[in-house]
Amino acid sequence: MDTRLADLAAARLDRLLLTETVVWLSSVGADGLPHLVPVWFSWDGAAVLIASKPSAKKVRNVRANPRVMLALGEPDDDFDVGMLEGMADVLQAPATAVLPATHLPRYLSRMAAIGLSTEEYFATYSQVIRIRPTRFLPWHGRTAPASATLVAPLDRRLASAIRRVAAATVMVDRRPFVAG
């Protein structure tokens, strides 16, 4: 993908990451089988943060294989959605210390609907997975999506973060290896 298309794809996904409330996380289990789950998340412009139960399968999967994929957006008439590949790590700090202040306000009405208090949320979903994007993949139907014609400025923090992660990733036996 040329630089301009990569910038458009990244800008589109940045918009989706800022507006969507659910992302689909795909990881791979020790048995080699994919594991796909919808999750609540936060986007800080450089990484996706996902709060999880510490014993969840996605946490075990990320510890064994940090390569993940996220899918975003609603597949409306032309399937104008986005995907990103990334490297994930399980953070040591608790969710209360890592998640941005904007995380819970996005989900308060959903939490209230299921009777989940803030305290219960942080007690249950105390483990944070951080995903640093390595590649953005636009996906749409046969027509060019409306968002592809919009010239939205690429968040420079996002572009810088992608370059940093990509530079630290080298291919080892056809699999990415992140140094450090």
Backbone as CSV, one residue per row, in Angstrom:
resi,resn,N_x,N_y,N_z,CA_x,CA_y,CA_z,C_x,C_y,C_z
1,MET,0.860,-1.160,0.000,0.000,0.000,0.000,0.908,1.225,0.000
2,ASP,0.656,2.190,-0.895,1.505,3.376,-0.934,1.232,4.251,0.297
3,THR,2.108,5.213,0.521,2.050,6.036,1.730,0.733,6.780,1.871
4,ARG,0.221,7.343,0.770,-1.036,8.094,0.846,-2.197,7.186,1.238
5,LEU,-2.256,5.996,0.643,-3.321,5.058,1.003,-3.163,4.587,2.439
6,ALA,-1.928,4.354,2.871,-1.691,3.942,4.254,-2.136,5.047,5.207
7,ASP,-1.858,6.317,4.867,-2.280,7.434,5.703,-3.805,7.533,5.761
8,LEU,-4.475,7.331,4.618,-5.940,7.357,4.605,-6.515,6.227,5.447
9,ALA,-5.934,5.027,5.311,-6.405,3.882,6.101,-6.214,4.152,7.584
10,ALA,-5.063,4.694,7.960,-4.788,4.984,9.366,-5.730,6.068,9.887
11,ALA,-5.998,7.090,9.097,-6.905,8.165,9.517,-8.322,7.620,9.691
12,ARG,-8.735,6.743,8.778,-10.059,6.135,8.864,-10.188,5.295,10.123
13,LEU,-9.157,4.494,10.400,-9.212,3.648,11.589,-9.104,4.479,12.855
14,ASP,-8.355,5.566,12.811,-8.284,6.458,13.964,-9.682,6.994,14.266
15,ARG,-10.414,7.394,13.220,-11.797,7.879,13.397,-12.672,6.787,13.997
16,LEU,-12.558,5.563,13.482,-13.358,4.458,14.015,-12.994,4.166,15.470
17,LEU,-11.703,4.197,15.782,-11.260,3.925,17.150,-11.756,4.988,18.131
18,LEU,-11.948,6.192,17.651,-12.434,7.267,18.510,-13.953,7.259,18.661
19,THR,-14.675,6.654,17.707,-16.133,6.726,17.747,-16.820,5.406,18.100
20,GLU,-16.252,4.282,17.744,-16.878,2.990,18.043,-16.750,2.683,19.532
21,THR,-17.660,1.889,20.061,-17.587,1.503,21.468,-17.243,0.032,21.657
22,VAL,-17.299,-0.729,20.572,-16.951,-2.149,20.644,-16.007,-2.472,19.505
23,VAL,-15.003,-3.256,19.810,-14.065,-3.744,18.812,-14.034,-5.263,18.944
24,TRP,-13.811,-5.947,17.836,-13.698,-7.397,17.859,-12.214,-7.754,17.929
25,LEU,-11.826,-8.456,18.980,-10.446,-8.860,19.199,-10.267,-10.311,18.785
26,SER,-9.298,-10.536,17.912,-8.972,-11.885,17.468,-7.569,-12.228,17.951
27,SER,-7.472,-13.328,18.675,-6.188,-13.838,19.141,-6.127,-15.318,18.777
28,VAL,-4.980,-15.931,19.017,-4.807,-17.342,18.667,-4.457,-18.124,19.924
29,GLY,-5.178,-19.212,20.135,-4.937,-20.054,21.297,-3.744,-20.969,21.116
30,ALA,-3.312,-21.596,22.202,-2.184,-22.522,22.172,-2.451,-23.699,21.225
31,ASP,-3.733,-23.998,21.003,-4.108,-25.076,20.089,-4.103,-24.632,18.627
32,GLY,-3.763,-23.362,18.389,-3.707,-22.842,17.029,-5.037,-22.347,16.497
33,LEU,-6.077,-22.459,17.286,-7.405,-22.038,16.845,-7.629,-20.559,17.147
34,PRO,-8.345,-19.861,16.260,-8.624,-18.449,16.517,-9.641,-18.288,17.633
35,HIS,-9.542,-17.176,18.310,-10.479,-16.822,19.382,-10.924,-15.392,19.090
36,LEU,-12.212,-15.179,18.897,-12.749,-13.886,18.491,-13.805,-13.452,19.492
37,VAL,-13.609,-12.250,20.082,-14.554,-11.754,21.072,-14.781,-10.252,20.909
38,PRO,-16.017,-9.787,21.160,-16.261,-8.346,21.175,-15.843,-7.809,22.542
39,VAL,-15.185,-6.656,22.553,-14.721,-6.086,23.813,-14.899,-4.567,23.828
40,TRP,-15.038,-4.031,25.026,-14.992,-2.591,25.233,-13.530,-2.189,25.239
41,PHE,-13.246,-0.967,24.843,-11.848,-0.561,24.714,-11.699,0.949,24.828
42,SER,-10.464,1.377,24.957,-10.112,2.791,24.882,-8.966,2.927,23.898
43,TRP,-8.917,4.056,23.234,-7.875,4.372,22.248,-7.204,5.652,22.710
44,ASP,-5.889,5.616,22.919,-5.194,6.817,23.389,-4.400,7.511,22.285
45,GLY,-4.620,7.103,21.049,-3.910,7.689,19.923,-2.678,6.904,19.536
46,ALA,-2.237,5.994,20.394,-1.062,5.179,20.108,-1.320,3.697,20.365
47,ALA,-2.260,3.400,21.261,-2.525,2.002,21.616,-3.991,1.830,21.987
48,VAL,-4.464,0.598,21.808,-5.797,0.207,22.237,-5.629,-0.446,23.600
49,LEU,-6.474,-0.051,24.550,-6.440,-0.619,25.896,-7.740,-1.364,26.145
50,ILE,-7.620,-2.618,26.570,-8.781,-3.473,26.810,-8.702,-4.007,28.229
51,ALA,-9.732,-3.775,29.021,-9.806,-4.339,30.369,-10.420,-5.734,30.256
52,SER,-9.858,-6.677,30.993,-10.292,-8.061,30.887,-10.272,-8.735,32.252
53,LYS,-10.981,-9.837,32.329,-10.840,-10.708,33.492,-9.431,-11.308,33.404
54,PRO,-8.697,-11.358,34.499,-7.316,-11.867,34.448,-7.193,-13.298,33.919
55,SER,-8.213,-14.111,34.137,-8.138,-15.511,33.711,-8.776,-15.765,32.339
56,ALA,-9.132,-14.716,31.615,-9.811,-14.871,30.324,-8.904,-15.508,29.285
57,LYS,-9.526,-16.214,28.371,-8.792,-16.874,27.287,-7.970,-15.876,26.472
58,LYS,-8.509,-14.687,26.220,-7.763,-13.703,25.430,-6.462,-13.307,26.122
59,VAL,-6.469,-13.243,27.445,-5.251,-12.912,28.196,-4.234,-14.047,28.053
60,ARG,-4.676,-15.272,28.214,-3.771,-16.433,28.041,-3.211,-16.460,26.623
61,ASN,-4.067,-16.200,25.639,-3.631,-16.208,24.244,-2.564,-15.152,23.984
62,VAL,-2.789,-13.932,24.463,-1.837,-12.833,24.236,-0.494,-13.130,24.905
63,ARG,-0.539,-13.737,26.075,0.724,-14.100,26.745,1.513,-15.104,25.914
64,ALA,0.825,-16.013,25.249,1.499,-17.036,24.442,1.871,-16.539,23.050
65,ASN,1.043,-15.661,22.480,1.270,-15.156,21.127,0.740,-13.724,21.066
66,PRO,1.617,-12.726,21.056,1.181,-11.336,21.116,0.580,-10.775,19.826
67,ARG,0.605,-11.539,18.749,0.034,-11.053,17.485,-1.482,-11.151,17.540
68,VAL,-2.156,-10.011,17.315,-3.616,-9.964,17.362,-4.140,-9.164,16.182
69,MET,-5.448,-9.233,16.004,-6.121,-8.427,14.997,-7.392,-7.874,15.621
70,LEU,-7.723,-6.635,15.250,-8.954,-6.000,15.687,-9.795,-5.660,14.469
71,ALA,-11.114,-5.779,14.608,-12.043,-5.370,13.555,-12.980,-4.333,14.150
72,LEU,-13.221,-3.252,13.373,-14.031,-2.126,13.840,-15.051,-1.725,12.808
73,GLY,-16.127,-1.131,13.287,-17.110,-0.549,12.395,-18.290,-1.458,12.151
74,GLU,-19.343,-0.847,11.641,-20.562,-1.578,11.311,-20.560,-1.913,9.824
75,PRO,-20.793,-3.166,9.475,-20.812,-3.539,8.057,-22.121,-3.127,7.402
76,ASP,-22.267,-1.809,7.194,-23.468,-1.306,6.540,-23.494,-1.757,5.083
77,ASP,-24.175,-1.023,4.240,-24.365,-1.430,2.856,-23.078,-1.752,2.107
78,ASP,-22.022,-0.964,2.319,-20.812,-1.226,1.534,-19.661,-1.814,2.357
79,PHE,-19.948,-2.303,3.564,-18.934,-2.936,4.410,-17.735,-2.021,4.635
80,ASP,-17.986,-0.739,4.903,-16.936,0.225,5.175,-16.486,0.045,6.620
81,VAL,-15.610,-0.916,6.833,-15.095,-1.223,8.163,-13.575,-1.179,8.112
82,GLY,-12.949,-1.358,9.236,-11.496,-1.363,9.268,-10.984,-2.459,10.174
83,MET,-9.772,-2.858,9.902,-9.105,-3.856,10.732,-7.692,-3.361,11.000
84,LEU,-7.143,-3.809,12.095,-5.751,-3.497,12.344,-5.071,-4.719,12.930
85,GLU,-3.830,-4.873,12.553,-2.991,-5.899,13.153,-2.180,-5.201,14.219
86,GLY,-1.841,-5.922,15.263,-1.075,-5.296,16.320,-0.325,-6.300,17.161
87,MET,0.537,-5.742,17.985,1.280,-6.525,18.963,0.696,-6.178,20.326
88,ALA,0.316,-7.206,21.065,-0.342,-7.013,22.350,0.582,-7.426,23.492
89,ASP,0.383,-6.777,24.608,1.056,-7.219,25.817,0.095,-7.054,26.986
90,VAL,0.321,-7.867,27.997,-0.496,-7.845,29.192,0.238,-6.963,30.198
91,LEU,-0.412,-5.894,30.623,0.226,-4.941,31.518,0.188,-5.423,32.962
92,GLN,1.194,-5.048,33.715,1.268,-5.423,35.125,0.405,-4.523,36.010
93,ALA,0.269,-3.256,35.636,-0.510,-2.311,36.442,-1.998,-2.633,36.353
94,PRO,-2.743,-2.396,37.418,-4.194,-2.672,37.399,-4.939,-1.696,36.497
95,ALA,-6.114,-2.108,36.078,-6.939,-1.295,35.176,-7.189,0.093,35.734
96,THR,-7.380,0.223,37.031,-7.647,1.536,37.639,-6.490,2.503,37.418
97,ALA,-5.277,1.981,37.272,-4.108,2.840,37.083,-3.792,3.089,35.612
98,VAL,-4.315,2.251,34.717,-3.928,2.312,33.309,-4.997,2.921,32.405
99,LEU,-6.244,2.589,32.626,-7.302,3.066,31.732,-7.483,4.572,31.866
100,PRO,-7.706,5.260,30.746,-7.903,6.714,30.813,-9.226,7.047,31.495
101,ALA,-9.314,8.261,31.989,-10.522,8.730,32.681,-11.749,8.682,31.772
102,THR,-11.544,8.688,30.467,-12.658,8.662,29.518,-13.210,7.260,29.270
103,HIS,-12.552,6.230,29.801,-12.964,4.847,29.509,-14.365,4.537,30.036
104,LEU,-14.572,4.649,31.322,-15.867,4.257,31.890,-17.037,5.119,31.449
105,PRO,-16.890,6.435,31.296,-18.049,7.222,30.839,-18.647,6.722,29.518
106,ARG,-17.813,6.135,28.662,-18.328,5.595,27.391,-19.300,4.442,27.608
107,TYR,-19.144,3.751,28.743,-19.893,2.514,28.963,-20.864,2.568,30.138
108,LEU,-21.032,3.714,30.767,-21.880,3.803,31.961,-23.309,3.349,31.716
109,SER,-23.904,3.725,30.591,-25.299,3.313,30.342,-25.384,1.804,30.130
110,ARG,-24.408,1.231,29.465,-24.399,-0.232,29.275,-24.165,-0.947,30.598
111,MET,-23.296,-0.389,31.432,-23.032,-0.974,32.738,-24.289,-0.922,33.597
112,ALA,-24.990,0.213,33.574,-26.222,0.360,34.352,-27.269,-0.647,33.886
113,ALA,-27.334,-0.881,32.578,-28.325,-1.813,32.022,-28.120,-3.243,32.523
114,ILE,-26.884,-3.586,32.850,-26.623,-4.952,33.337,-26.337,-4.976,34.844
115,GLY,-26.528,-3.822,35.505,-26.351,-3.750,36.948,-24.906,-3.854,37.404
116,LEU,-23.988,-3.330,36.607,-22.559,-3.407,36.928,-22.072,-2.049,37.424
117,SER,-21.635,-2.004,38.666,-21.132,-0.750,39.226,-19.676,-0.545,38.799
118,THR,-19.194,0.670,38.977,-17.801,0.988,38.656,-16.855,0.105,39.463
119,GLU,-17.150,-0.061,40.749,-16.308,-0.882,41.620,-16.281,-2.339,41.142
120,GLU,-17.451,-2.869,40.782,-17.522,-4.245,40.277,-16.772,-4.385,38.954
121,TYR,-16.896,-3.360,38.103,-16.199,-3.397,36.809,-14.694,-3.534,37.024
122,PHE,-14.136,-2.652,37.844,-12.687,-2.680,38.060,-12.239,-3.923,38.829
123,ALA,-13.098,-4.458,39.685,-12.750,-5.690,40.399,-12.771,-6.898,39.458
124,THR,-13.696,-6.897,38.517,-13.847,-8.018,37.587,-12.887,-7.925,36.402
125,TYR,-12.756,-6.737,35.826,-11.943,-6.521,34.620,-10.665,-5.756,34.998
126,SER,-9.867,-6.378,35.832,-8.698,-5.709,36.410,-7.438,-5.826,35.558
127,GLN,-7.435,-6.747,34.609,-6.252,-6.977,33.769,-6.367,-6.177,32.472
128,VAL,-5.308,-5.461,32.103,-5.349,-4.659,30.880,-4.433,-5.253,29.821
129,ILE,-4.984,-5.350,28.621,-4.221,-5.740,27.436,-3.999,-4.463,26.630
130,ARG,-2.747,-4.212,26.276,-2.420,-3.050,25.433,-2.040,-3.561,24.057
131,ILE,-2.647,-2.978,23.029,-2.365,-3.375,21.651,-1.794,-2.185,20.901
132,ARG,-0.592,-2.356,20.386,0.052,-1.317,19.584,-0.113,-1.698,18.115
133,PRO,-0.804,-0.867,17.334,-1.039,-1.186,15.925,0.268,-1.294,15.137
134,THR,0.327,-2.287,14.266,1.470,-2.433,13.366,1.061,-2.238,11.911
135,ARG,-0.225,-2.473,11.609,-0.696,-2.318,10.231,-2.199,-2.117,10.226
136,PHE,-2.659,-1.185,9.389,-4.079,-0.932,9.220,-4.543,-1.533,7.906
137,LEU,-5.712,-2.151,7.948,-6.259,-2.803,6.766,-7.677,-2.307,6.512
138,PRO,-7.850,-1.444,5.515,-9.219,-1.018,5.202,-9.979,-2.174,4.570
139,TRP,-11.266,-2.185,4.770,-12.095,-3.238,4.193,-13.418,-2.610,3.796
140,HIS,-13.804,-2.815,2.564,-15.077,-2.280,2.113,-15.561,-3.094,0.929
141,GLY,-16.811,-2.847,0.559,-17.419,-3.566,-0.556,-16.868,-3.122,-1.894
142,ARG,-17.645,-3.289,-2.933,-17.179,-3.017,-4.295,-16.960,-1.547,-4.600
143,THR,-17.595,-0.665,-3.852,-17.424,0.757,-4.122,-16.436,1.356,-3.142
144,ALA,-15.840,2.470,-3.528,-14.945,3.165,-2.607,-15.790,3.725,-1.472
145,PRO,-15.372,3.504,-0.237,-16.153,4.007,0.888,-16.131,5.533,0.933
146,ALA,-17.194,6.108,1.451,-17.272,7.570,1.555,-16.103,8.115,2.357
147,SER,-15.668,7.364,3.364,-14.572,7.851,4.202,-13.247,7.915,3.448
148,ALA,-13.121,7.183,2.360,-11.873,7.214,1.589,-11.737,8.522,0.819
149,THR,-12.847,9.197,0.579,-12.773,10.453,-0.161,-12.563,11.645,0.753
150,LEU,-12.726,11.435,2.049,-12.499,12.515,2.995,-11.013,12.639,3.251
151,VAL,-10.507,13.816,3.195,-9.098,14.023,3.476,-8.990,14.453,4.928
152,ALA,-8.876,13.473,5.799,-8.748,13.754,7.222,-7.273,13.709,7.584
153,PRO,-6.800,14.661,8.365,-5.388,14.646,8.726,-5.082,13.447,9.622
154,LEU,-4.009,12.798,9.339,-3.579,11.665,10.140,-3.005,12.190,11.446
155,ASP,-3.462,11.656,12.545,-2.926,12.037,13.838,-1.446,11.667,13.849
156,ARG,-0.591,12.634,13.990,0.860,12.410,13.922,1.344,11.489,15.026
157,ARG,0.658,11.514,16.197,1.035,10.575,17.267,0.788,9.151,16.802
158,LEU,-0.325,8.948,16.096,-0.671,7.626,15.589,0.356,7.170,14.565
159,ALA,0.677,8.033,13.600,1.654,7.678,12.579,2.998,7.380,13.209
160,SER,3.395,8.157,14.194,4.668,7.959,14.876,4.666,6.627,15.631
161,ALA,3.554,6.329,16.295,3.450,5.068,17.039,3.539,3.869,16.105
162,ILE,2.893,3.953,14.951,2.933,2.853,13.987,4.356,2.651,13.497
163,ARG,5.038,3.742,13.178,6.426,3.624,12.706,7.335,3.029,13.779
164,ARG,7.140,3.453,15.055,7.970,2.923,16.144,7.784,1.425,16.298
165,VAL,6.531,0.966,16.305,6.260,-0.460,16.485,6.764,-1.240,15.279
166,ALA,6.523,-0.716,14.080,6.984,-1.401,12.874,8.502,-1.486,12.842
167,ALA,9.195,-0.441,13.292,10.663,-0.446,13.299,11.202,-1.440,14.311
168,ALA,10.477,-1.663,15.396,10.937,-2.586,16.430,10.568,-4.025,16.111
169,THR,9.764,-4.213,15.071,9.317,-5.555,14.705,10.172,-6.087,13.561
170,VAL,10.758,-7.235,13.766,11.526,-7.872,12.709,10.916,-9.238,12.451
171,MET,11.112,-9.737,11.270,10.545,-11.042,10.946,11.526,-12.130,11.346
172,VAL,11.066,-13.081,12.129,11.848,-14.235,12.530,11.028,-15.460,12.137
173,ASP,11.555,-16.231,11.207,10.850,-17.425,10.749,9.423,-17.089,10.335
174,ARG,9.271,-15.997,9.570,7.981,-15.530,9.044,7.010,-15.070,10.109
175,ARG,7.487,-14.866,11.329,6.641,-14.355,12.395,7.299,-13.119,12.966
176,PRO,6.497,-12.091,13.309,7.122,-10.890,13.860,7.693,-11.162,15.241
177,PHE,8.811,-10.577,15.484,9.445,-10.634,16.799,9.711,-9.211,17.207
178,VAL,9.228,-8.811,18.369,9.444,-7.449,18.828,10.619,-7.447,19.773
179,ALA,11.639,-6.706,19.398,12.830,-6.624,20.236,12.533,-5.834,21.494
180,GLY,13.146,-6.217,22.579,13.002,-5.462,23.833,11.904,-5.977,24.609
